[in-house]
Amino acid sequence: MDTPPRAGFVALIGEPNAGKSTLLNRMVGAKVSIVTHKVQTTRTRIRGVAIEGPAQIVFVDTPGIFRPRRRLDRSMVKAAWGGASDADVIVLMIEAHRGLTEGVQAIIDRMRDELPQGQPVALAINKIDRVKSEVLLALAERLNDAYPFAKTFMISAERGYGVKDLREWLAGEVPQGPWFYPEDQIADLPMRMIAAEMTREKLTLRLHEELPYQLTVETEKWEDKPDGSTRIDQIVYVARDGHKGIVLGNKGETIKSIGSAARADISEFLGRTVHLFLQVKVRPNWLDEPERYSEMGLDFKDGD
């Protein structure tokens, strides 16, 4: 007798930098969520799709939850809680070496208010290789006293330790029902958006502290050629003239190396040759333009 199919949505929540994107990529087995060492890297609810036995697990990688200051921040936090309360199961990720921070406590307090009654929440303590086991056990006990977690997992998203156990548990928790996506689909973001995110990751890594939150990337044109290659034209929007100079670099060197790194990643992701063309444009008010938010899958009004 065949095991009936199961399918459901799992929201990963936590403070910025808790390792949610790394876990998502590890679960899915491909790079669908951008990973950098900067907080607030994930702006959109990127969904990755993982298969475990008869279950299809659709991950909602929410933006990190933090104290919002600007409109963009407020939209991101609203999107994170929206993604969480709509999910079938939630995984709260925390960093082992940072423990029960003020930010984690604030998330737990809000989970009590925001989440539907009876919604299962698992605790995933990440980066366990950074602390001793007795510290881990004490932390797990403290967190379980603070909230009735359905289950606690000790993981290292980067190294893959404990990830399979978590995925198998999630597969048993999602509801019975038909799969949402074809078997070979790993993300439901439009390819144009994934390509833009990959370029933004390279910009973020290359420019370090200089202006990562002052820029955004949009895929303007996408053309699949008869020879099987793809031409992609993207615009990097920055807020000031001075930022444009930083992104371009001396004689265009910076944007050139960013473009070639992004092109390599996008080619690998799509499994075909990609010709990537980047333009840098100054838009002083892009952080206040509704259409920029729509491009990122966020609601402009959520920032009010």
C-alpha positions in Angstrom: 0.0 0.0 0.0 1.4 3.4 -1.0 2.0 6.0 1.8 -0.4 8.9 1.2 1.4 12.1 0.1 1.8 15.0 2.5 2.6 18.7 1.8 2.8 21.8 3.9 4.5 25.1 4.6 7.3 25.5 7.1 8.3 28.9 8.3 11.9 29.5 9.5 12.0 32.4 11.9 14.7 33.9 14.1 16.9 36.8 14.6 19.0 38.1 11.6 22.0 35.9 11.0 20.7 32.9 12.9 21.4 30.7 9.9 18.0 30.4 8.3 19.2 30.8 4.7 22.0 28.3 5.2 19.5 25.8 6.7 17.1 26.4 3.8 19.8 25.8 1.2 21.0 22.7 3.1 17.4 21.3 3.2 16.7 21.9 -0.4 20.1 21.0 -1.6 20.6 24.0 -3.8 21.3 27.7 -3.5 17.9 29.4 -3.4 18.3 31.8 -0.5 21.2 34.2 -0.5 23.7 33.8 2.3 26.0 36.6 3.6 27.3 37.7 6.9 25.2 40.7 6.9 22.0 41.0 8.8 18.7 41.7 6.9 20.0 40.0 3.8 16.8 38.0 3.1 14.2 40.6 2.0 11.7 38.3 0.4 9.9 35.2 1.5 11.9 32.8 -0.6 10.4 29.4 -0.7 12.5 26.4 -1.1 11.0 23.0 -1.8 12.4 19.8 -0.2 11.2 16.3 -0.7 11.4 13.8 2.2 9.8 10.4 1.5 6.1 11.0 0.5 6.2 14.5 1.9 6.9 17.8 0.1 8.1 20.5 2.5 7.8 24.1 1.3 10.1 26.4 3.3 9.2 30.0 3.8 12.5 31.7 4.5 11.2 34.8 6.3 13.3 38.0 6.7 15.1 38.0 10.1 13.0 39.5 12.8 14.6 42.6 14.4 13.5 46.0 15.7 12.4 47.9 12.6 13.5 51.5 12.1 12.8 52.3 8.5 9.8 51.6 6.2 11.7 48.8 4.5 12.5 47.2 7.9 8.9 47.4 8.9 7.7 45.8 5.7 10.3 43.0 6.2 9.2 42.3 9.8 5.5 42.3 8.9 6.3 39.8 6.1 8.2 37.6 8.5 5.2 37.3 10.9 2.8 36.9 8.0 4.8 34.0 6.7 5.0 32.4 10.2 1.3 32.6 11.1 0.3 31.2 7.6 2.6 28.2 7.9 1.7 24.6 9.0 4.8 24.3 11.2 7.3 26.8 12.5 11.0 26.4 13.2 12.5 29.0 15.5 16.3 29.1 14.9 18.6 30.5 17.5 22.4 30.6 17.7 23.9 28.3 20.3 26.7 30.7 21.3 24.4 33.7 21.7 21.7 31.8 23.6 18.5 33.4 24.8 19.1 37.0 23.8 16.8 39.9 24.3 15.8 39.6 20.6 15.0 35.8 20.9 12.9 36.6 24.1 11.0 39.3 22.1 10.3 36.7 19.4 9.0 34.2 21.9 6.8 36.8 23.6 5.3 37.7 20.2 4.8 34.0 19.2 2.5 33.7 22.1 0.4 36.6 20.8 0.7 36.2 17.0 0.6 32.4 16.4 -2.6 30.4 16.0 -3.4 28.1 19.0 -1.9 24.6 18.6 0.5 25.6 15.7 3.5 23.3 16.2 6.8 25.2 16.8 10.1 23.4 16.8 13.3 24.8 18.3 16.5 24.5 16.3 19.6 25.4 18.2 22.1 26.1 15.4 25.9 26.4 15.4 26.2 23.8 18.1 29.9 23.2 17.3 30.6 26.5 19.0 29.6 25.5 22.5 30.1 22.7 25.0 27.3 20.1 25.4 26.4 21.0 29.0 25.9 24.6 27.9 23.6 23.3 25.1 21.5 21.2 27.4 21.1 24.1 29.9 20.1 26.4 27.0 17.6 23.9 25.6 16.0 23.5 29.0 15.8 27.3 29.5 14.2 27.8 26.1 11.7 25.0 26.7 10.7 26.6 30.0 10.1 29.9 28.1 7.9 28.3 25.4 6.1 24.9 24.8 8.2 23.8 21.8 6.9 20.6 20.1 10.5 19.3 19.7 14.1 20.6 20.1 16.8 19.9 17.5 20.6 20.5 17.9 21.9 21.3 14.4 24.8 22.8 12.4 23.2 24.1 9.3 26.6 24.9 7.8 28.0 21.4 8.4 24.7 19.5 7.9 24.7 18.0 11.3 21.2 17.2 12.6 19.5 18.6 9.5 18.2 15.2 8.3 16.5 14.5 11.7 14.8 17.9 11.5 13.7 17.3 7.9 12.3 13.9 8.7 10.3 15.3 11.7 8.9 18.1 9.5 7.9 15.5 6.9 5.7 13.8 9.5 4.2 17.1 10.8 3.0 18.6 7.5 -0.6 17.7 6.6 -1.7 14.9 4.3 -2.6 16.1 0.9 -1.3 16.5 -2.7 2.0 18.2 -3.4 1.9 21.9 -4.3 4.8 21.8 -6.9 6.2 19.5 -9.5 8.9 17.1 -8.2 11.7 18.9 -10.0 10.9 22.4 -8.8 13.0 23.7 -5.9 11.8 27.3 -5.5 8.6 29.2 -6.3 10.2 32.6 -6.7 10.2 33.7 -10.3 13.6 33.0 -11.9 14.0 36.7 -12.6 13.9 37.4 -8.8 16.3 34.6 -7.9 18.7 36.0 -10.5 18.4 39.5 -9.0 19.0 38.1 -5.5 22.1 36.3 -6.6 23.5 39.5 -8.0 22.6 41.3 -4.8 24.4 38.7 -2.8 27.6 39.4 -4.7 27.2 43.2 -4.3 26.7 42.7 -0.6 29.7 40.5 -0.2 32.0 42.7 -2.2 30.9 46.1 -0.8 31.0 45.0 2.9 30.0 47.9 5.1 29.6 50.5 2.5 26.1 50.5 1.2 24.3 47.1 1.2 20.9 48.4 2.4 21.0 51.4 0.1 20.8 49.3 -3.1 18.5 46.9 -4.7 18.7 44.8 -8.0 16.0 44.3 -10.5 16.0 42.0 -13.5 14.8 44.2 -16.4 15.0 41.8 -19.3 15.3 38.1 -19.7 15.7 36.5 -23.1 16.2 32.8 -23.7 18.2 32.5 -27.0 17.8 29.8 -29.7 21.3 28.5 -28.9 20.1 27.5 -25.3 21.8 30.4 -23.6 20.1 33.2 -21.7 20.7 37.0 -21.8 19.8 38.8 -18.5 19.8 42.6 -18.1 19.7 43.9 -14.6 19.6 47.3 -13.0 21.4 48.0 -9.7 19.5 50.9 -8.1 21.5 53.0 -5.6 20.3 56.0 -3.5 23.1 58.5 -4.2 25.6 59.5 -6.9 28.5 58.7 -4.5 27.1 55.1 -4.2 27.2 54.7 -7.9 30.9 55.4 -8.0 31.5 52.8 -5.2 29.5 50.1 -7.1 31.2 50.8 -10.4 34.7 51.0 -8.8 37.9 52.3 -10.5 37.4 52.0 -14.3 34.4 49.8 -13.7 36.5 47.0 -12.1 34.1 46.4 -9.1 30.9 46.0 -11.1 32.8 43.8 -13.7 34.0 41.4 -11.0 30.6 41.4 -9.3 28.9 40.7 -12.7 31.2 37.8 -13.5 30.7 36.2 -10.0 26.9 36.6 -10.3 26.9 35.2 -13.9 28.8 32.1 -12.7 26.2 31.5 -9.9 23.2 32.1 -12.1 24.6 29.9 -14.9 25.1 27.1 -12.4 21.6 27.5 -11.0 20.0 27.5 -14.4 22.3 24.8 -15.9 23.0 26.9 -19.0 25.2 29.7 -20.3 24.2 33.1 -19.1 25.1 36.5 -20.5 24.6 39.0 -17.7 24.6 42.8 -18.3 24.5 45.1 -15.3 23.7 48.8 -15.3 23.9 51.1 -12.2 21.3 53.8 -11.8 20.7 56.4 -9.1 17.2 56.6 -7.7 17.3 58.8 -4.6 13.9 57.6 -3.3 13.9 53.9 -4.2 13.3 53.1 -0.5 10.0 55.0 -0.8 8.7 53.6 -4.1 5.9 51.0 -3.9 7.0 49.2 -7.1 10.5 48.5 -5.6 8.7 46.7 -2.7 6.5 44.7 -5.1 9.7 43.5 -6.9 11.0 42.2 -3.5 7.7 40.5 -2.8 7.0 42.9 0.1 4.0 45.1 0.8 4.8 48.8 0.8 1.8 49.5 3.1 3.3 47.2 5.7 6.0 49.8 6.4 3.4 52.4 7.5 
